[in-house]
Amino acid sequence: MSIDKNQVKKVAKLSRISLDDSKLESLSKDLASILNFVEQLNKLDTKKIEPLTSVVNKTLDPRKDKINDGEIKNEILKNSPEKNEDFFIVPKVVE
């Protein structure tokens, strides 16, 4: 697939990238080679290949869920200018 300079300018404009005219030729060649490579990949038959989730053939061991309150409630409440037992007191903001 060939990419001309006008297409490169259009992509640059859509991408909000400023380009010098001196770079248009090299960028059009680069984009053309990228699109040719993608076309090659599209021609590959991948129907019998399972999706790869990791290069290592190991499953992750599930961790046990532990429920805790963080045990820092009192430290957090120290930052409050006003508190009532275990809660922050905030001024009313809705009338």
C-alpha atoms as a printed R data frame, in Angstrom:
   type eleno elety resid chain resno       x       y      z
1  ATOM     1    CA   MET     A     1   0.000   0.000  0.000
2  ATOM     2    CA   SER     A     2   1.423   3.358 -0.920
3  ATOM     3    CA   ILE     A     3   0.956   6.484  1.130
4  ATOM     4    CA   ASP     A     4   1.431   9.827 -0.586
5  ATOM     5    CA   LYS     A     5   2.442  13.119  0.986
6  ATOM     6    CA   ASN     A     6  -1.129  14.445  1.054
7  ATOM     7    CA   GLN     A     7  -2.268  11.484  3.146
8  ATOM     8    CA   VAL     A     8   0.620  12.025  5.550
9  ATOM     9    CA   LYS     A     9  -0.366  15.692  5.870
10 ATOM    10    CA   LYS     A    10  -3.966  14.690  6.562
11 ATOM    11    CA   VAL     A    11  -2.950  12.190  9.257
12 ATOM    12    CA   ALA     A    12  -0.643  14.769 10.813
13 ATOM    13    CA   LYS     A    13  -3.444  17.336 10.858
14 ATOM    14    CA   LEU     A    14  -5.880  14.873 12.440
15 ATOM    15    CA   SER     A    15  -3.216  13.952 15.002
16 ATOM    16    CA   ARG     A    16  -2.459  17.623 15.607
17 ATOM    17    CA   ILE     A    17   1.213  17.071 14.793
18 ATOM    18    CA   SER     A    18   3.214  19.744 13.035
19 ATOM    19    CA   LEU     A    19   5.417  18.404 10.257
20 ATOM    20    CA   ASP     A    20   8.134  19.879  8.115
21 ATOM    21    CA   ASP     A    21   7.792  19.293  4.398
22 ATOM    22    CA   SER     A    22  11.276  17.784  4.431
23 ATOM    23    CA   LYS     A    23  10.050  14.881  6.588
24 ATOM    24    CA   LEU     A    24   6.975  14.024  4.518
25 ATOM    25    CA   GLU     A    25   8.813  11.702  2.133
26 ATOM    26    CA   SER     A    26  10.438   9.612  4.857
27 ATOM    27    CA   LEU     A    27   7.210   9.459  6.875
28 ATOM    28    CA   SER     A    28   5.214   8.314  3.860
29 ATOM    29    CA   LYS     A    29   7.726   5.467  3.333
30 ATOM    30    CA   ASP     A    30   7.592   4.542  7.029
31 ATOM    31    CA   LEU     A    31   3.792   4.499  7.104
32 ATOM    32    CA   ALA     A    32   3.682   2.439  3.910
33 ATOM    33    CA   SER     A    33   6.054  -0.156  5.377
34 ATOM    34    CA   ILE     A    34   4.002  -0.326  8.585
35 ATOM    35    CA   LEU     A    35   0.789  -0.863  6.644
36 ATOM    36    CA   ASN     A    36   2.457  -3.514  4.456
37 ATOM    37    CA   PHE     A    37   3.535  -5.357  7.586
38 ATOM    38    CA   VAL     A    38  -0.014  -5.201  8.971
39 ATOM    39    CA   GLU     A    39  -1.314  -6.609  5.676
40 ATOM    40    CA   GLN     A    40   1.140  -9.503  6.020
41 ATOM    41    CA   LEU     A    41  -0.097 -10.173  9.540
42 ATOM    42    CA   ASN     A    42  -3.710 -10.147  8.347
43 ATOM    43    CA   LYS     A    43  -2.922 -12.885  5.838
44 ATOM    44    CA   LEU     A    44  -1.772 -15.293  8.552
45 ATOM    45    CA   ASP     A    45  -4.112 -18.140  9.498
46 ATOM    46    CA   THR     A    46  -4.517 -17.946 13.271
47 ATOM    47    CA   LYS     A    47  -7.689 -20.010 13.660
48 ATOM    48    CA   LYS     A    48  -5.932 -22.931 15.376
49 ATOM    49    CA   ILE     A    49  -3.799 -20.781 17.671
50 ATOM    50    CA   GLU     A    50  -5.019 -20.093 21.188
51 ATOM    51    CA   PRO     A    51  -4.730 -16.552 22.524
52 ATOM    52    CA   LEU     A    52  -1.577 -15.968 24.541
53 ATOM    53    CA   THR     A    53  -2.009 -14.489 27.982
54 ATOM    54    CA   SER     A    54   1.563 -14.963 29.152
55 ATOM    55    CA   VAL     A    55   4.847 -16.277 27.825
56 ATOM    56    CA   VAL     A    56   5.260 -18.281 31.021
57 ATOM    57    CA   ASN     A    57   3.197 -21.470 31.235
58 ATOM    58    CA   LYS     A    58   2.090 -20.951 34.828
59 ATOM    59    CA   THR     A    59  -1.206 -20.001 36.378
60 ATOM    60    CA   LEU     A    60  -1.431 -17.534 39.215
61 ATOM    61    CA   ASP     A    61  -2.384 -18.901 42.589
62 ATOM    62    CA   PRO     A    62  -5.484 -17.116 43.870
63 ATOM    63    CA   ARG     A    63  -4.914 -15.114 47.010
64 ATOM    64    CA   LYS     A    64  -7.172 -15.284 50.020
65 ATOM    65    CA   ASP     A    65  -9.400 -12.295 50.558
66 ATOM    66    CA   LYS     A    66  -8.797 -10.772 53.958
67 ATOM    67    CA   ILE     A    67 -11.268  -8.210 55.221
68 ATOM    68    CA   ASN     A    68  -9.841  -5.547 57.486
69 ATOM    69    CA   ASP     A    69 -10.555  -1.945 58.291
70 ATOM    70    CA   GLY     A    70  -6.992  -0.831 57.698
71 ATOM    71    CA   GLU     A    71  -6.553  -0.401 61.452
72 ATOM    72    CA   ILE     A    72  -5.806   3.309 61.052
73 ATOM    73    CA   LYS     A    73  -9.220   4.761 61.854
74 ATOM    74    CA   ASN     A    74  -7.955   6.774 64.821
75 ATOM    75    CA   GLU     A    75  -5.054   8.195 62.809
76 ATOM    76    CA   ILE     A    76  -7.455   9.318 60.090
77 ATOM    77    CA   LEU     A    77  -9.850  10.902 62.578
78 ATOM    78    CA   LYS     A    78  -6.958  12.922 64.072
79 ATOM    79    CA   ASN     A    79  -6.978  14.980 60.858
80 ATOM    80    CA   SER     A    80 -10.583  16.017 61.300
81 ATOM    81    CA   PRO     A    81 -11.287  19.438 62.812
82 ATOM    82    CA   GLU     A    82 -14.543  18.047 64.241
83 ATOM    83    CA   LYS     A    83 -15.532  14.456 64.872
84 ATOM    84    CA   ASN     A    84 -18.329  12.503 66.512
85 ATOM    85    CA   GLU     A    85 -17.212   9.076 67.728
86 ATOM    86    CA   ASP     A    86 -16.159   7.362 64.477
87 ATOM    87    CA   PHE     A    87 -17.337   9.952 61.942
88 ATOM    88    CA   PHE     A    88 -16.228  13.256 60.435
89 ATOM    89    CA   ILE     A    89 -18.496  16.230 61.040
90 ATOM    90    CA   VAL     A    90 -18.745  18.488 58.013
91 ATOM    91    CA   PRO     A    91 -20.689  21.701 57.531
92 ATOM    92    CA   LYS     A    92 -23.929  21.518 55.602
93 ATOM    93    CA   VAL     A    93 -23.372  22.496 51.963
94 ATOM    94    CA   VAL     A    94 -26.860  21.916 50.520
95 ATOM    95    CA   GLU     A    95 -29.783  24.142 51.415
